[in-house]
Amino acid sequence: MKDFRKLEVWQKAHGLVLAVYRETAGFPKEEIYGLTSQVRRAAVSIPANIAEGCGRNGDAELAHFLQMASGSASELSYELELARDPGYLTADQHASLTFTLDEIGKMLNVLIHRIRSSSSNR
């Protein structure tokens, strides 16, 4: 079992979750079970999948869960746009969250590629 807390991508994703919770606290009350919940769920799914992959056996399973984290990042990207368009997020809030999310996406892609490359070289 790998310690997910040592992975820079998990640390950054955890930080993003905290930022998402802060920013969505101001969403309209009628969105609590709608967009607020969806944005938070997608954000939490990223570090949760990284952690779950680290608890699995073998690189193939880790890569699978990292791919799921990447999918959650894509989902969150859309949901942040959806939150920006009606003004639930300011342009600055959206830009900050999206910048961090893009960094996480790149880190996940590099890690997935490294794991798959090292597995195929064995």
A tleap script that builds the chain and sets N, CA, C and O, in Angstrom:
source leaprc.protein.ff14SB
mol = sequence {
  NMET LYS ASP PHE ARG LYS LEU GLU VAL TRP
  GLN LYS ALA HIE GLY LEU VAL LEU ALA VAL
  TYR ARG GLU THR ALA GLY PHE PRO LYS GLU
  GLU ILE TYR GLY LEU THR SER GLN VAL ARG
  ARG ALA ALA VAL SER ILE PRO ALA ASN ILE
  ALA GLU GLY CYS GLY ARG ASN GLY ASP ALA
  GLU LEU ALA HIE PHE LEU GLN MET ALA SER
  GLY SER ALA SER GLU LEU SER TYR GLU LEU
  GLU LEU ALA ARG ASP PRO GLY TYR LEU THR
  ALA ASP GLN HIE ALA SER LEU THR PHE THR
  LEU ASP GLU ILE GLY LYS MET LEU ASN VAL
  LEU ILE HIE ARG ILE ARG SER SER SER SER
  ASN CARG
}
set mol.1.N position { 0.836 -1.188 0.000 }
set mol.1.CA position { 0.000 0.000 0.000 }
set mol.1.C position { 0.879 1.248 0.000 }
set mol.1.O position { 1.773 1.392 0.833 }
set mol.2.N position { 0.612 2.142 -0.941 }
set mol.2.CA position { 1.362 3.388 -1.034 }
set mol.2.C position { 0.675 4.456 -0.180 }
set mol.2.O position { -0.547 4.455 -0.038 }
set mol.3.N position { 1.463 5.355 0.380 }
set mol.3.CA position { 0.901 6.448 1.178 }
set mol.3.C position { 0.515 7.586 0.243 }
set mol.3.O position { 1.374 8.330 -0.232 }
set mol.4.N position { -0.774 7.714 -0.016 }
set mol.4.CA position { -1.274 8.721 -0.946 }
set mol.4.C position { -0.942 10.137 -0.493 }
set mol.4.O position { -0.821 11.034 -1.327 }
set mol.5.N position { -0.792 10.354 0.819 }
set mol.5.CA position { -0.525 11.689 1.345 }
set mol.5.C position { 0.824 12.238 0.886 }
set mol.5.O position { 1.048 13.448 0.916 }
set mol.6.N position { 1.716 11.352 0.465 }
set mol.6.CA position { 3.039 11.776 0.002 }
set mol.6.C position { 3.034 12.204 -1.461 }
set mol.6.O position { 3.998 12.805 -1.933 }
set mol.7.N position { 1.969 11.903 -2.172 }
set mol.7.CA position { 1.894 12.273 -3.588 }
set mol.7.C position { 1.533 13.748 -3.733 }
set mol.7.O position { 0.536 14.213 -3.181 }
set mol.8.N position { 2.351 14.469 -4.476 }
set mol.8.CA position { 2.097 15.900 -4.696 }
set mol.8.C position { 0.741 16.129 -5.364 }
set mol.8.O position { 0.059 17.110 -5.066 }
set mol.9.N position { 0.354 15.238 -6.255 }
set mol.9.CA position { -0.929 15.398 -6.935 }
set mol.9.C position { -2.093 15.245 -5.958 }
set mol.9.O position { -3.098 15.945 -6.082 }
set mol.10.N position { -1.968 14.340 -4.992 }
set mol.10.CA position { -3.023 14.215 -3.980 }
set mol.10.C position { -3.077 15.475 -3.119 }
set mol.10.O position { -4.161 15.979 -2.825 }
set mol.11.N position { -1.916 15.985 -2.713 }
set mol.11.CA position { -1.866 17.189 -1.881 }
set mol.11.C position { -2.534 18.367 -2.594 }
set mol.11.O position { -3.303 19.113 -1.988 }
set mol.12.N position { -2.237 18.525 -3.868 }
set mol.12.CA position { -2.822 19.614 -4.643 }
set mol.12.C position { -4.328 19.398 -4.810 }
set mol.12.O position { -5.103 20.351 -4.732 }
set mol.13.N position { -4.742 18.162 -5.036 }
set mol.13.CA position { -6.169 17.858 -5.196 }
set mol.13.C position { -6.922 18.085 -3.891 }
set mol.13.O position { -8.054 18.569 -3.906 }
set mol.14.N position { -6.311 17.745 -2.773 }
set mol.14.CA position { -6.933 17.987 -1.470 }
set mol.14.C position { -7.103 19.494 -1.246 }
set mol.14.O position { -8.140 19.945 -0.760 }
set mol.15.N position { -6.086 20.251 -1.601 }
set mol.15.CA position { -6.172 21.705 -1.496 }
set mol.15.C position { -7.286 22.267 -2.366 }
set mol.15.O position { -7.978 23.207 -1.974 }
set mol.16.N position { -7.454 21.686 -3.546 }
set mol.16.CA position { -8.537 22.115 -4.436 }
set mol.16.C position { -9.896 21.850 -3.802 }
set mol.16.O position { -10.794 22.686 -3.896 }
set mol.17.N position { -10.055 20.704 -3.164 }
set mol.17.CA position { -11.321 20.388 -2.494 }
set mol.17.C position { -11.636 21.454 -1.446 }
set mol.17.O position { -12.767 21.934 -1.365 }
set mol.18.N position { -10.655 21.817 -0.660 }
set mol.18.CA position { -10.872 22.838 0.365 }
set mol.18.C position { -11.282 24.166 -0.262 }
set mol.18.O position { -12.173 24.847 0.246 }
set mol.19.N position { -10.633 24.534 -1.365 }
set mol.19.CA position { -10.971 25.773 -2.068 }
set mol.19.C position { -12.378 25.699 -2.658 }
set mol.19.O position { -13.123 26.679 -2.613 }
set mol.20.N position { -12.745 24.541 -3.212 }
set mol.20.CA position { -14.080 24.366 -3.776 }
set mol.20.C position { -15.135 24.515 -2.684 }
set mol.20.O position { -16.158 25.166 -2.898 }
set mol.21.N position { -14.900 23.929 -1.539 }
set mol.21.CA position { -15.853 24.067 -0.433 }
set mol.21.C position { -16.008 25.531 -0.018 }
set mol.21.O position { -17.120 25.991 0.241 }
set mol.22.N position { -14.885 26.265 0.044 }
set mol.22.CA position { -14.956 27.690 0.394 }
set mol.22.C position { -15.771 28.466 -0.639 }
set mol.22.O position { -16.651 29.250 -0.285 }
set mol.23.N position { -15.474 28.241 -1.902 }
set mol.23.CA position { -16.110 29.031 -2.963 }
set mol.23.C position { -17.582 28.669 -3.156 }
set mol.23.O position { -18.391 29.532 -3.498 }
set mol.24.N position { -17.928 27.425 -2.943 }
set mol.24.CA position { -19.329 27.027 -3.142 }
set mol.24.C position { -20.204 27.377 -1.946 }
set mol.24.O position { -21.428 27.272 -2.031 }
set mol.25.N position { -19.609 27.786 -0.849 }
set mol.25.CA position { -20.394 28.172 0.331 }
set mol.25.C position { -21.312 29.355 0.021 }
set mol.25.O position { -22.338 29.538 0.675 }
set mol.26.N position { -20.939 30.153 -0.976 }
set mol.26.CA position { -21.742 31.304 -1.347 }
set mol.26.C position { -22.749 31.051 -2.455 }
set mol.26.O position { -23.437 31.974 -2.891 }
set mol.27.N position { -22.843 29.810 -2.914 }
set mol.27.CA position { -23.816 29.502 -3.963 }
set mol.27.C position { -25.229 29.695 -3.404 }
set mol.27.O position { -25.431 29.599 -2.193 }
set mol.28.N position { -26.200 29.962 -4.270 }
set mol.28.CA position { -27.583 30.127 -3.805 }
set mol.28.C position { -28.074 28.892 -3.045 }
set mol.28.O position { -27.710 27.761 -3.366 }
set mol.29.N position { -28.893 29.133 -2.047 }
set mol.29.CA position { -29.434 28.037 -1.213 }
set mol.29.C position { -30.195 27.013 -2.051 }
set mol.29.O position { -30.168 25.821 -1.745 }
set mol.30.N position { -30.871 27.467 -3.101 }
set mol.30.CA position { -31.638 26.518 -3.921 }
set mol.30.C position { -30.738 25.554 -4.699 }
set mol.30.O position { -31.227 24.581 -5.273 }
set mol.31.N position { -29.427 25.818 -4.721 }
set mol.31.CA position { -28.479 24.930 -5.409 }
set mol.31.C position { -27.832 23.911 -4.472 }
set mol.31.O position { -27.011 23.111 -4.919 }
set mol.32.N position { -28.180 23.920 -3.195 }
set mol.32.CA position { -27.516 23.051 -2.217 }
set mol.32.C position { -27.586 21.573 -2.615 }
set mol.32.O position { -26.623 20.830 -2.423 }
set mol.33.N position { -28.712 21.155 -3.162 }
set mol.33.CA position { -28.843 19.747 -3.591 }
set mol.33.C position { -28.608 19.586 -5.083 }
set mol.33.O position { -28.714 18.482 -5.618 }
set mol.34.N position { -28.294 20.669 -5.745 }
set mol.34.CA position { -28.041 20.646 -7.181 }
set mol.34.C position { -26.567 20.866 -7.460 }
set mol.34.O position { -25.731 20.008 -7.179 }
set mol.35.N position { -26.263 22.024 -8.016 }
set mol.35.CA position { -24.908 22.305 -8.472 }
set mol.35.C position { -23.881 22.308 -7.338 }
set mol.35.O position { -22.767 21.817 -7.519 }
set mol.36.N position { -24.234 22.845 -6.187 }
set mol.36.CA position { -23.287 22.860 -5.063 }
set mol.36.C position { -22.845 21.443 -4.724 }
set mol.36.O position { -21.654 21.173 -4.575 }
set mol.37.N position { -23.802 20.554 -4.604 }
set mol.37.CA position { -23.517 19.163 -4.281 }
set mol.37.C position { -22.686 18.500 -5.376 }
set mol.37.O position { -21.737 17.772 -5.085 }
set mol.38.N position { -23.041 18.750 -6.628 }
set mol.38.CA position { -22.335 18.134 -7.760 }
set mol.38.C position { -20.885 18.595 -7.838 }
set mol.38.O position { -19.981 17.784 -8.039 }
set mol.39.N position { -20.663 19.905 -7.677 }
set mol.39.CA position { -19.304 20.452 -7.742 }
set mol.39.C position { -18.450 19.858 -6.613 }
set mol.39.O position { -17.315 19.435 -6.834 }
set mol.40.N position { -19.007 19.837 -5.427 }
set mol.40.CA position { -18.258 19.295 -4.291 }
set mol.40.C position { -17.974 17.807 -4.460 }
set mol.40.O position { -16.875 17.343 -4.155 }
set mol.41.N position { -18.961 17.060 -4.944 }
set mol.41.CA position { -18.786 15.627 -5.129 }
set mol.41.C position { -17.685 15.340 -6.152 }
set mol.41.O position { -16.837 14.477 -5.925 }
set mol.42.N position { -17.697 16.059 -7.271 }
set mol.42.CA position { -16.677 15.846 -8.301 }
set mol.42.C position { -15.293 16.207 -7.769 }
set mol.42.O position { -14.317 15.508 -8.043 }
set mol.43.N position { -15.210 17.300 -7.009 }
set mol.43.CA position { -13.920 17.712 -6.451 }
set mol.43.C position { -13.383 16.662 -5.479 }
set mol.43.O position { -12.213 16.288 -5.554 }
set mol.44.N position { -14.227 16.192 -4.575 }
set mol.44.CA position { -13.816 15.185 -3.588 }
set mol.44.C position { -13.396 13.883 -4.274 }
set mol.44.O position { -12.504 13.183 -3.797 }
set mol.45.N position { -14.032 13.573 -5.371 }
set mol.45.CA position { -13.753 12.328 -6.087 }
set mol.45.C position { -12.308 12.255 -6.593 }
set mol.45.O position { -11.752 11.164 -6.726 }
set mol.46.N position { -11.709 13.399 -6.871 }
set mol.46.CA position { -10.341 13.389 -7.410 }
set mol.46.C position { -9.349 12.836 -6.371 }
set mol.46.O position { -8.722 11.811 -6.639 }
set mol.47.N position { -9.180 13.465 -5.207 }
set mol.47.CA position { -8.229 12.886 -4.246 }
set mol.47.C position { -8.702 11.558 -3.667 }
set mol.47.O position { -7.882 10.732 -3.266 }
set mol.48.N position { -10.021 11.341 -3.619 }
set mol.48.CA position { -10.521 10.063 -3.097 }
set mol.48.C position { -10.107 8.910 -4.009 }
set mol.48.O position { -9.719 7.848 -3.523 }
set mol.49.N position { -10.183 9.105 -5.312 }
set mol.49.CA position { -9.761 8.060 -6.247 }
set mol.49.C position { -8.256 7.842 -6.205 }
set mol.49.O position { -7.791 6.710 -6.339 }
set mol.50.N position { -7.490 8.913 -6.020 }
set mol.50.CA position { -6.041 8.765 -5.872 }
set mol.50.C position { -5.746 7.917 -4.637 }
set mol.50.O position { -4.938 6.990 -4.689 }
set mol.51.N position { -6.409 8.242 -3.527 }
set mol.51.CA position { -6.199 7.495 -2.286 }
set mol.51.C position { -6.605 6.034 -2.455 }
set mol.51.O position { -5.885 5.135 -2.019 }
set mol.52.N position { -7.751 5.794 -3.085 }
set mol.52.CA position { -8.198 4.414 -3.270 }
set mol.52.C position { -7.228 3.628 -4.137 }
set mol.52.O position { -6.930 2.470 -3.846 }
set mol.53.N position { -6.738 4.248 -5.194 }
set mol.53.CA position { -5.771 3.571 -6.064 }
set mol.53.C position { -4.508 3.190 -5.321 }
set mol.53.O position { -3.937 2.127 -5.567 }
set mol.54.N position { -4.064 4.055 -4.407 }
set mol.54.CA position { -2.862 3.763 -3.624 }
set mol.54.C position { -3.087 2.598 -2.664 }
set mol.54.O position { -2.134 1.930 -2.263 }
set mol.55.N position { -4.326 2.356 -2.301 }
set mol.55.CA position { -4.638 1.254 -1.392 }
set mol.55.C position { -4.875 -0.063 -2.099 }
set mol.55.O position { -5.075 -1.088 -1.447 }
set mol.56.N position { -4.856 -0.056 -3.409 }
set mol.56.CA position { -5.079 -1.276 -4.189 }
set mol.56.C position { -3.762 -1.991 -4.449 }
set mol.56.O position { -2.680 -1.475 -4.167 }
set mol.57.N position { -3.887 -3.194 -4.994 }
set mol.57.CA position { -2.706 -3.997 -5.288 }
set mol.57.C position { -2.265 -3.797 -6.725 }
set mol.57.O position { -3.013 -4.081 -7.661 }
set mol.58.N position { -1.062 -3.313 -6.893 }
set mol.58.CA position { -0.456 -3.270 -8.208 }
set mol.58.C position { -0.663 -1.964 -8.953 }
set mol.58.O position { -1.573 -1.181 -8.681 }
set mol.59.N position { 0.233 -1.778 -9.908 }
set mol.59.CA position { 0.244 -0.561 -10.705 }
set mol.59.C position { -0.952 -0.444 -11.642 }
set mol.59.O position { -1.428 0.661 -11.902 }
set mol.60.N position { -1.439 -1.565 -12.147 }
set mol.60.CA position { -2.575 -1.505 -13.073 }
set mol.60.C position { -3.803 -0.930 -12.373 }
set mol.60.O position { -4.521 -0.113 -12.950 }
set mol.61.N position { -4.046 -1.349 -11.143 }
set mol.61.CA position { -5.189 -0.814 -10.405 }
set mol.61.C position { -4.975 0.647 -10.035 }
set mol.61.O position { -5.909 1.446 -10.091 }
set mol.62.N position { -3.750 0.999 -9.658 }
set mol.62.CA position { -3.453 2.395 -9.360 }
set mol.62.C position { -3.712 3.259 -10.589 }
set mol.62.O position { -4.355 4.303 -10.486 }
set mol.63.N position { -3.225 2.839 -11.735 }
set mol.63.CA position { -3.441 3.597 -12.973 }
set mol.63.C position { -4.932 3.732 -13.280 }
set mol.63.O position { -5.383 4.784 -13.734 }
set mol.64.N position { -5.689 2.672 -13.031 }
set mol.64.CA position { -7.142 2.712 -13.262 }
set mol.64.C position { -7.801 3.785 -12.400 }
set mol.64.O position { -8.617 4.561 -12.899 }
set mol.65.N position { -7.459 3.839 -11.119 }
set mol.65.CA position { -8.063 4.825 -10.229 }
set mol.65.C position { -7.564 6.237 -10.516 }
set mol.65.O position { -8.303 7.203 -10.324 }
set mol.66.N position { -6.326 6.369 -10.973 }
set mol.66.CA position { -5.839 7.679 -11.398 }
set mol.66.C position { -6.612 8.146 -12.631 }
set mol.66.O position { -6.899 9.334 -12.774 }
set mol.67.N position { -6.944 7.220 -13.511 }
set mol.67.CA position { -7.755 7.553 -14.689 }
set mol.67.C position { -9.153 7.996 -14.256 }
set mol.67.O position { -9.717 8.920 -14.842 }
set mol.68.N position { -9.706 7.354 -13.250 }
set mol.68.CA position { -11.010 7.771 -12.724 }
set mol.68.C position { -10.911 9.170 -12.111 }
set mol.68.O position { -11.825 9.980 -12.269 }
set mol.69.N position { -9.822 9.455 -11.420 }
set mol.69.CA position { -9.607 10.797 -10.865 }
set mol.69.C position { -9.545 11.824 -11.986 }
set mol.69.O position { -10.067 12.931 -11.855 }
set mol.70.N position { -8.910 11.455 -13.076 }
set mol.70.CA position { -8.827 12.337 -14.236 }
set mol.70.C position { -10.214 12.602 -14.827 }
set mol.70.O position { -10.512 13.724 -15.238 }
set mol.71.N position { -11.043 11.587 -14.868 }
set mol.71.CA position { -12.411 11.762 -15.341 }
set mol.71.C position { -13.203 12.694 -14.440 }
set mol.71.O position { -13.978 13.518 -14.927 }
set mol.72.N position { -13.016 12.573 -13.140 }
set mol.72.CA position { -13.678 13.473 -12.194 }
set mol.72.C position { -13.191 14.909 -12.375 }
set mol.72.O position { -13.962 15.855 -12.216 }
set mol.73.N position { -11.911 15.067 -12.709 }
set mol.73.CA position { -11.373 16.407 -12.970 }
set mol.73.C position { -12.049 17.021 -14.192 }
set mol.73.O position { -12.355 18.213 -14.202 }
set mol.74.N position { -12.280 16.213 -15.215 }
set mol.74.CA position { -12.978 16.713 -16.406 }
set mol.74.C position { -14.407 17.111 -16.071 }
set mol.74.O position { -14.898 18.139 -16.537 }
set mol.75.N position { -15.066 16.302 -15.269 }
set mol.75.CA position { -16.429 16.623 -14.843 }
set mol.75.C position { -16.446 17.938 -14.064 }
set mol.75.O position { -17.301 18.792 -14.299 }
set mol.76.N position { -15.507 18.097 -13.145 }
set mol.76.CA position { -15.443 19.316 -12.349 }
set mol.76.C position { -15.181 20.531 -13.237 }
set mol.76.O position { -15.727 21.607 -12.992 }
set mol.77.N position { -14.364 20.370 -14.247 }
set mol.77.CA position { -14.071 21.474 -15.164 }
set mol.77.C position { -15.361 22.019 -15.778 }
set mol.77.O position { -15.570 23.232 -15.822 }
set mol.78.N position { -16.210 21.128 -16.244 }
set mol.78.CA position { -17.496 21.572 -16.799 }
set mol.78.C position { -18.363 22.232 -15.725 }
set mol.78.O position { -18.953 23.286 -15.964 }
set mol.79.N position { -18.440 21.626 -14.563 }
set mol.79.CA position { -19.307 22.153 -13.508 }
set mol.79.C position { -18.854 23.536 -13.049 }
set mol.79.O position { -19.685 24.368 -12.684 }
set mol.80.N position { -17.550 23.790 -13.064 }
set mol.80.CA position { -17.061 25.122 -12.728 }
set mol.80.C position { -17.479 26.148 -13.776 }
set mol.80.O position { -17.803 27.289 -13.448 }
set mol.81.N position { -17.470 25.731 -15.036 }
set mol.81.CA position { -17.971 26.628 -16.093 }
set mol.81.C position { -19.452 26.906 -15.897 }
set mol.81.O position { -19.905 28.042 -16.035 }
set mol.82.N position { -20.198 25.866 -15.578 }
set mol.82.CA position { -21.629 26.013 -15.349 }
set mol.82.C position { -21.888 26.952 -14.173 }
set mol.82.O position { -22.850 27.719 -14.208 }
set mol.83.N position { -21.064 26.910 -13.145 }
set mol.83.CA position { -21.215 27.787 -11.983 }
set mol.83.C position { -20.817 29.229 -12.311 }
set mol.83.O position { -21.359 30.175 -11.739 }
set mol.84.N position { -19.874 29.386 -13.226 }
set mol.84.CA position { -19.433 30.736 -13.607 }
set mol.84.C position { -20.495 31.458 -14.434 }
set mol.84.O position { -20.737 32.648 -14.233 }
set mol.85.N position { -21.121 30.747 -15.353 }
set mol.85.CA position { -22.019 31.395 -16.316 }
set mol.85.C position { -23.179 32.154 -15.673 }
set mol.85.O position { -23.455 33.270 -16.113 }
set mol.86.N position { -23.877 31.631 -14.667 }
set mol.86.CA position { -24.931 32.434 -14.033 }
set mol.86.C position { -24.405 33.363 -12.925 }
set mol.86.O position { -25.185 34.047 -12.263 }
set mol.87.N position { -23.082 33.382 -12.730 }
set mol.87.CA position { -22.495 34.281 -11.748 }
set mol.87.C position { -22.322 33.716 -10.358 }
set mol.87.O position { -22.071 34.469 -9.418 }
set mol.88.N position { -22.451 32.400 -10.200 }
set mol.88.CA position { -22.228 31.802 -8.882 }
set mol.88.C position { -20.752 31.886 -8.502 }
set mol.88.O position { -20.414 32.005 -7.324 }
set mol.89.N position { -19.881 31.825 -9.502 }
set mol.89.CA position { -18.446 32.044 -9.317 }
set mol.89.C position { -18.057 33.291 -10.092 }
set mol.89.O position { -18.531 33.497 -11.209 }
set mol.90.N position { -17.202 34.126 -9.516 }
set mol.90.CA position { -16.673 35.263 -10.250 }
set mol.90.C position { -15.655 34.749 -11.272 }
set mol.90.O position { -15.229 33.596 -11.211 }
set mol.91.N position { -15.278 35.611 -12.198 }
set mol.91.CA position { -14.261 35.235 -13.181 }
set mol.91.C position { -12.947 34.877 -12.486 }
set mol.91.O position { -12.264 33.939 -12.895 }
set mol.92.N position { -12.593 35.625 -11.437 }
set mol.92.CA position { -11.354 35.350 -10.707 }
set mol.92.C position { -11.415 34.020 -9.957 }
set mol.92.O position { -10.453 33.253 -9.965 }
set mol.93.N position { -12.542 33.752 -9.313 }
set mol.93.CA position { -12.700 32.474 -8.610 }
set mol.93.C position { -12.598 31.319 -9.602 }
set mol.93.O position { -11.905 30.332 -9.353 }
set mol.94.N position { -13.290 31.452 -10.719 }
set mol.94.CA position { -13.270 30.409 -11.752 }
set mol.94.C position { -11.855 30.200 -12.272 }
set mol.94.O position { -11.400 29.064 -12.408 }
set mol.95.N position { -11.159 31.295 -12.564 }
set mol.95.CA position { -9.797 31.193 -13.100 }
set mol.95.C position { -8.856 30.509 -12.119 }
set mol.95.O position { -8.039 29.678 -12.516 }
set mol.96.N position { -8.968 30.852 -10.847 }
set mol.96.CA position { -8.096 30.257 -9.834 }
set mol.96.C position { -8.350 28.750 -9.693 }
set mol.96.O position { -7.414 27.951 -9.688 }
set mol.97.N position { -9.620 28.380 -9.579 }
set mol.97.CA position { -9.956 26.954 -9.447 }
set mol.97.C position { -9.565 26.182 -10.701 }
set mol.97.O position { -9.031 25.076 -10.614 }
set mol.98.N position { -9.829 26.761 -11.860 }
set mol.98.CA position { -9.522 26.090 -13.121 }
set mol.98.C position { -8.017 25.932 -13.325 }
set mol.98.O position { -7.565 24.910 -13.841 }
set mol.99.N position { -7.244 26.935 -12.922 }
set mol.99.CA position { -5.789 26.840 -13.029 }
set mol.99.C position { -5.271 25.654 -12.227 }
set mol.99.O position { -4.484 24.849 -12.724 }
set mol.100.N position { -5.721 25.556 -10.982 }
set mol.100.CA position { -5.302 24.440 -10.127 }
set mol.100.C position { -5.780 23.112 -10.694 }
set mol.100.O position { -5.041 22.128 -10.688 }
set mol.101.N position { -7.005 23.083 -11.180 }
set mol.101.CA position { -7.555 21.856 -11.761 }
set mol.101.C position { -6.755 21.425 -12.980 }
set mol.101.O position { -6.504 20.234 -13.161 }
set mol.102.N position { -6.352 22.368 -13.817 }
set mol.102.CA position { -5.531 22.038 -14.994 }
set mol.102.C position { -4.177 21.460 -14.582 }
set mol.102.O position { -3.683 20.515 -15.196 }
set mol.103.N position { -3.584 22.039 -13.533 }
set mol.103.CA position { -2.315 21.503 -13.016 }
set mol.103.C position { -2.492 20.060 -12.555 }
set mol.103.O position { -1.660 19.203 -12.854 }
set mol.104.N position { -3.559 19.796 -11.839 }
set mol.104.CA position { -3.841 18.448 -11.343 }
set mol.104.C position { -4.033 17.489 -12.511 }
set mol.104.O position { -3.512 16.375 -12.493 }
set mol.105.N position { -4.771 17.912 -13.514 }
set mol.105.CA position { -4.985 17.073 -14.694 }
set mol.105.C position { -3.674 16.694 -15.369 }
set mol.105.O position { -3.484 15.540 -15.756 }
set mol.106.N position { -2.778 17.651 -15.511 }
set mol.106.CA position { -1.472 17.379 -16.121 }
set mol.106.C position { -0.658 16.421 -15.256 }
set mol.106.O position { -0.010 15.509 -15.768 }
set mol.107.N position { -0.698 16.635 -13.942 }
set mol.107.CA position { 0.043 15.759 -13.027 }
set mol.107.C position { -0.493 14.329 -13.085 }
set mol.107.O position { 0.277 13.369 -13.067 }
set mol.108.N position { -1.804 14.198 -13.152 }
set mol.108.CA position { -2.407 12.863 -13.249 }
set mol.108.C position { -1.981 12.179 -14.540 }
set mol.108.O position { -1.630 10.999 -14.531 }
set mol.109.N position { -2.010 12.909 -15.645 }
set mol.109.CA position { -1.627 12.326 -16.934 }
set mol.109.C position { -0.178 11.855 -16.932 }
set mol.109.O position { 0.130 10.783 -17.452 }
set mol.110.N position { 0.708 12.654 -16.349 }
set mol.110.CA position { 2.120 12.261 -16.262 }
set mol.110.C position { 2.268 11.014 -15.403 }
set mol.110.O position { 2.987 10.085 -15.772 }
set mol.111.N position { 1.600 10.990 -14.277 }
set mol.111.CA position { 1.701 9.844 -13.371 }
set mol.111.C position { 1.141 8.578 -14.009 }
set mol.111.O position { 1.745 7.511 -13.902 }
set mol.112.N position { 0.007 8.688 -14.664 }
set mol.112.CA position { -0.585 7.533 -15.367 }
set mol.112.C position { 0.376 7.010 -16.423 }
set mol.112.O position { 0.593 5.803 -16.534 }
set mol.113.N position { 0.946 7.915 -17.192 }
set mol.113.CA position { 1.887 7.513 -18.251 }
set mol.113.C position { 3.117 6.823 -17.652 }
set mol.113.O position { 3.573 5.806 -18.174 }
set mol.114.N position { 3.649 7.370 -16.570 }
set mol.114.CA position { 4.825 6.763 -15.919 }
set mol.114.C position { 4.519 5.363 -15.405 }
set mol.114.O position { 5.313 4.439 -15.582 }
set mol.115.N position { 3.372 5.216 -14.774 }
set mol.115.CA position { 3.003 3.913 -14.214 }
set mol.115.C position { 2.824 2.892 -15.328 }
set mol.115.O position { 3.319 1.769 -15.233 }
set mol.116.N position { 2.125 3.276 -16.368 }
set mol.116.CA position { 1.894 2.347 -17.482 }
set mol.116.C position { 3.174 2.024 -18.216 }
set mol.116.O position { 3.361 0.894 -18.667 }
set mol.117.N position { 4.059 2.998 -18.346 }
set mol.117.CA position { 5.348 2.755 -19.005 }
set mol.117.C position { 6.223 1.826 -18.188 }
set mol.117.O position { 6.856 0.925 -18.738 }
set mol.118.N position { 6.267 2.036 -16.873 }
set mol.118.CA position { 7.106 1.178 -16.029 }
set mol.118.C position { 6.529 -0.232 -15.948 }
set mol.118.O position { 7.277 -1.203 -15.833 }
set mol.119.N position { 5.203 -0.346 -16.007 }
set mol.119.CA position { 4.582 -1.672 -15.974 }
set mol.119.C position { 4.855 -2.445 -17.253 }
set mol.119.O position { 5.058 -3.659 -17.222 }
set mol.120.N position { 4.859 -1.744 -18.373 }
set mol.120.CA position { 5.072 -2.424 -19.655 }
set mol.120.C position { 6.534 -2.792 -19.870 }
set mol.120.O position { 6.845 -3.650 -20.696 }
set mol.121.N position { 7.447 -2.136 -19.119 }
set mol.121.CA position { 8.874 -2.429 -19.243 }
set mol.121.C position { 9.305 -3.607 -18.370 }
set mol.121.O position { 10.471 -4.002 -18.392 }
set mol.122.N position { 8.381 -4.162 -17.612 }
set mol.122.CA position { 8.745 -5.270 -16.717 }
set mol.122.C position { 8.675 -6.583 -17.424 }
set mol.122.O position { 8.949 -7.622 -16.824 }
savepdb mol mol.pdb
quit
